[in-house]
């Protein structure tokens, strides 16, 4: 039985963030929403000390490559729907 691993990395700009505390609150809310809706792993992987920028990664495993790709696409839809965040860039890799 095949197993596929998908990783989606994305950068967001948080224009209204004036502190690391504000940034972390916004990201915590986003991470919780993504975890609860899609049952995936989410983490901030870069730009930890910047107030208005974050690089995040989402990882998932599935036996269906198409489903995995659709799930990661839907994760990006959730990110795009958050009004206080601007999606700068994203990349999806399937292994």
LOBASE-968764 format. One record per residue (C-alpha): residue number from 1; z, x, y; chain. Coordinates in Angstrom, 3 decimals. Each point is the difference from the previous one (the first is absolute). Example, Ala and Ser with C-alpha at 12.3 -4.5 7.8 and 13.67 -1.06 7.14 Angstrom:
LOBASE-968764
<mivo><pos>1</pos><up>7.800</up><east>12.300</east><north>-4.500</north><unit>A</unit></mivo>
<mivo><pos>2</pos><up>-0.660</up><east>1.370</east><north>3.440</north><unit>A</unit></mivo>
***
This chain:
LOBASE-968764
<mivo><pos>1</pos><up>0.000</up><east>0.000</east><north>0.000</north><unit>A</unit></mivo>
<mivo><pos>2</pos><up>-1.009</up><east>1.521</east><north>3.352</north><unit>A</unit></mivo>
<mivo><pos>3</pos><up>2.491</up><east>0.500</east><north>2.795</north><unit>A</unit></mivo>
<mivo><pos>4</pos><up>-0.999</up><east>0.332</east><north>3.645</north><unit>A</unit></mivo>
<mivo><pos>5</pos><up>2.055</up><east>1.318</east><north>2.891</north><unit>A</unit></mivo>
<mivo><pos>6</pos><up>-0.820</up><east>-1.009</east><north>3.553</north><unit>A</unit></mivo>
<mivo><pos>7</pos><up>1.214</up><east>1.639</east><north>3.180</north><unit>A</unit></mivo>
<mivo><pos>8</pos><up>-0.608</up><east>-1.382</east><north>3.450</north><unit>A</unit></mivo>
<mivo><pos>9</pos><up>0.920</up><east>2.159</east><north>2.978</north><unit>A</unit></mivo>
<mivo><pos>10</pos><up>-0.119</up><east>-1.344</east><north>3.523</north><unit>A</unit></mivo>
<mivo><pos>11</pos><up>0.955</up><east>0.995</east><north>3.520</north><unit>A</unit></mivo>
<mivo><pos>12</pos><up>1.452</up><east>-2.465</east><north>2.471</north><unit>A</unit></mivo>
<mivo><pos>13</pos><up>0.721</up><east>0.177</east><north>3.698</north><unit>A</unit></mivo>
<mivo><pos>14</pos><up>3.117</up><east>-1.798</east><north>1.232</north><unit>A</unit></mivo>
<mivo><pos>15</pos><up>-0.641</up><east>-0.304</east><north>3.754</north><unit>A</unit></mivo>
<mivo><pos>16</pos><up>3.245</up><east>-1.786</east><north>0.912</north><unit>A</unit></mivo>
<mivo><pos>17</pos><up>2.270</up><east>2.455</east><north>-1.798</north><unit>A</unit></mivo>
<mivo><pos>18</pos><up>2.221</up><east>1.959</east><north>2.368</north><unit>A</unit></mivo>
<mivo><pos>19</pos><up>2.207</up><east>1.674</east><north>-2.596</north><unit>A</unit></mivo>
<mivo><pos>20</pos><up>0.147</up><east>1.036</east><north>-3.618</north><unit>A</unit></mivo>
<mivo><pos>21</pos><up>2.444</up><east>-2.853</east><north>-0.613</north><unit>A</unit></mivo>
<mivo><pos>22</pos><up>-2.532</up><east>-2.575</east><north>1.225</north><unit>A</unit></mivo>
<mivo><pos>23</pos><up>-2.745</up><east>1.627</east><north>-2.047</north><unit>A</unit></mivo>
<mivo><pos>24</pos><up>2.097</up><east>-0.027</east><north>-3.166</north><unit>A</unit></mivo>
<mivo><pos>25</pos><up>0.896</up><east>-3.665</east><north>0.476</north><unit>A</unit></mivo>
<mivo><pos>26</pos><up>-3.682</up><east>-0.937</east><north>0.257</north><unit>A</unit></mivo>
<mivo><pos>27</pos><up>-0.918</up><east>2.101</east><north>-3.015</north><unit>A</unit></mivo>
<mivo><pos>28</pos><up>2.904</up><east>-1.289</east><north>-2.094</north><unit>A</unit></mivo>
<mivo><pos>29</pos><up>-1.154</up><east>-3.547</east><north>0.621</north><unit>A</unit></mivo>
<mivo><pos>30</pos><up>-3.581</up><east>0.894</east><north>-0.954</north><unit>A</unit></mivo>
<mivo><pos>31</pos><up>1.066</up><east>1.912</east><north>-3.122</north><unit>A</unit></mivo>
<mivo><pos>32</pos><up>2.206</up><east>-2.876</east><north>-1.179</north><unit>A</unit></mivo>
<mivo><pos>33</pos><up>-2.786</up><east>-2.526</east><north>0.565</north><unit>A</unit></mivo>
<mivo><pos>34</pos><up>-2.513</up><east>2.113</east><north>-1.981</north><unit>A</unit></mivo>
<mivo><pos>35</pos><up>2.434</up><east>0.732</east><north>-2.848</north><unit>A</unit></mivo>
<mivo><pos>36</pos><up>1.025</up><east>-3.633</east><north>-0.378</north><unit>A</unit></mivo>
<mivo><pos>37</pos><up>-3.518</up><east>-1.409</east><north>0.133</north><unit>A</unit></mivo>
<mivo><pos>38</pos><up>-1.831</up><east>2.532</east><north>-2.198</north><unit>A</unit></mivo>
<mivo><pos>39</pos><up>2.661</up><east>1.756</east><north>-2.136</north><unit>A</unit></mivo>
<mivo><pos>40</pos><up>-1.218</up><east>3.477</east><north>1.018</north><unit>A</unit></mivo>
<mivo><pos>41</pos><up>1.674</up><east>3.195</east><north>1.202</north><unit>A</unit></mivo>
<mivo><pos>42</pos><up>-0.069</up><east>0.702</east><north>3.744</north><unit>A</unit></mivo>
<mivo><pos>43</pos><up>1.143</up><east>3.049</east><north>1.956</north><unit>A</unit></mivo>
<mivo><pos>44</pos><up>-0.436</up><east>1.687</east><north>3.357</north><unit>A</unit></mivo>
<mivo><pos>45</pos><up>-1.598</up><east>3.357</east><north>-0.855</north><unit>A</unit></mivo>
<mivo><pos>46</pos><up>-0.732</up><east>1.671</east><north>3.364</north><unit>A</unit></mivo>
<mivo><pos>47</pos><up>0.798</up><east>-0.164</east><north>3.712</north><unit>A</unit></mivo>
<mivo><pos>48</pos><up>3.686</up><east>-0.676</east><north>-0.698</north><unit>A</unit></mivo>
<mivo><pos>49</pos><up>1.121</up><east>1.334</east><north>3.382</north><unit>A</unit></mivo>
<mivo><pos>50</pos><up>-2.612</up><east>-1.721</east><north>2.163</north><unit>A</unit></mivo>
<mivo><pos>51</pos><up>1.056</up><east>-3.197</east><north>1.775</north><unit>A</unit></mivo>
<mivo><pos>52</pos><up>-3.316</up><east>-1.804</east><north>0.089</north><unit>A</unit></mivo>
<mivo><pos>53</pos><up>-1.928</up><east>1.200</east><north>-3.049</north><unit>A</unit></mivo>
<mivo><pos>54</pos><up>0.575</up><east>-0.260</east><north>-3.744</north><unit>A</unit></mivo>
<mivo><pos>55</pos><up>-1.931</up><east>0.973</east><north>-3.089</north><unit>A</unit></mivo>
<mivo><pos>56</pos><up>0.829</up><east>-2.147</east><north>-3.006</north><unit>A</unit></mivo>
<mivo><pos>57</pos><up>-0.974</up><east>0.043</east><north>-3.665</north><unit>A</unit></mivo>
<mivo><pos>58</pos><up>-0.124</up><east>-2.866</east><north>-2.488</north><unit>A</unit></mivo>
<mivo><pos>59</pos><up>-0.260</up><east>0.687</east><north>-3.728</north><unit>A</unit></mivo>
<mivo><pos>60</pos><up>-0.715</up><east>-2.416</east><north>-2.849</north><unit>A</unit></mivo>
<mivo><pos>61</pos><up>-0.867</up><east>0.104</east><north>-3.699</north><unit>A</unit></mivo>
<mivo><pos>62</pos><up>-2.158</up><east>-2.474</east><north>-1.920</north><unit>A</unit></mivo>
<mivo><pos>63</pos><up>-2.178</up><east>-0.294</east><north>-3.073</north><unit>A</unit></mivo>
<mivo><pos>64</pos><up>-2.697</up><east>-1.710</east><north>2.113</north><unit>A</unit></mivo>
<mivo><pos>65</pos><up>-1.798</up><east>2.186</east><north>2.544</north><unit>A</unit></mivo>
<mivo><pos>66</pos><up>-1.456</up><east>-2.963</east><north>1.913</north><unit>A</unit></mivo>
<mivo><pos>67</pos><up>3.376</up><east>-1.709</east><north>0.315</north><unit>A</unit></mivo>
<mivo><pos>68</pos><up>1.568</up><east>3.259</east><north>1.173</north><unit>A</unit></mivo>
<mivo><pos>69</pos><up>-2.632</up><east>0.475</east><north>2.707</north><unit>A</unit></mivo>
<mivo><pos>70</pos><up>0.384</up><east>-3.624</east><north>1.142</north><unit>A</unit></mivo>
<mivo><pos>71</pos><up>3.782</up><east>0.374</east><north>0.170</north><unit>A</unit></mivo>
<mivo><pos>72</pos><up>-0.258</up><east>3.060</east><north>2.234</north><unit>A</unit></mivo>
<mivo><pos>73</pos><up>-2.566</up><east>-1.793</east><north>2.190</north><unit>A</unit></mivo>
<mivo><pos>74</pos><up>2.463</up><east>-2.887</east><north>0.372</north><unit>A</unit></mivo>
<mivo><pos>75</pos><up>2.740</up><east>2.472</east><north>0.964</north><unit>A</unit></mivo>
<mivo><pos>76</pos><up>-2.233</up><east>1.169</east><north>2.861</north><unit>A</unit></mivo>
<mivo><pos>77</pos><up>-0.514</up><east>-3.643</east><north>1.021</north><unit>A</unit></mivo>
<mivo><pos>78</pos><up>3.790</up><east>-0.360</east><north>0.297</north><unit>A</unit></mivo>
<mivo><pos>79</pos><up>0.170</up><east>3.140</east><north>2.157</north><unit>A</unit></mivo>
<mivo><pos>80</pos><up>-2.801</up><east>-1.281</east><north>2.250</north><unit>A</unit></mivo>
<mivo><pos>81</pos><up>1.833</up><east>-3.321</east><north>0.434</north><unit>A</unit></mivo>
<mivo><pos>82</pos><up>3.118</up><east>1.608</east><north>1.530</north><unit>A</unit></mivo>
<mivo><pos>83</pos><up>-0.397</up><east>-0.484</east><north>3.769</north><unit>A</unit></mivo>
<mivo><pos>84</pos><up>2.244</up><east>2.929</east><north>1.030</north><unit>A</unit></mivo>
<mivo><pos>85</pos><up>-2.036</up><east>2.512</east><north>-2.063</north><unit>A</unit></mivo>
<mivo><pos>86</pos><up>-3.504</up><east>1.361</east><north>0.491</north><unit>A</unit></mivo>
<mivo><pos>87</pos><up>-1.734</up><east>1.279</east><north>-3.141</north><unit>A</unit></mivo>
<mivo><pos>88</pos><up>-1.585</up><east>3.339</east><north>0.940</north><unit>A</unit></mivo>
<mivo><pos>89</pos><up>-1.446</up><east>1.166</east><north>-3.311</north><unit>A</unit></mivo>
<mivo><pos>90</pos><up>0.236</up><east>-0.666</east><north>-3.724</north><unit>A</unit></mivo>
<mivo><pos>91</pos><up>-1.187</up><east>1.391</east><north>-3.321</north><unit>A</unit></mivo>
<mivo><pos>92</pos><up>0.127</up><east>-1.402</east><north>-3.527</north><unit>A</unit></mivo>
<mivo><pos>93</pos><up>-0.242</up><east>2.200</east><north>-3.092</north><unit>A</unit></mivo>
<mivo><pos>94</pos><up>-0.099</up><east>-1.212</east><north>-3.600</north><unit>A</unit></mivo>
<mivo><pos>95</pos><up>0.701</up><east>2.350</east><north>-2.909</north><unit>A</unit></mivo>
***
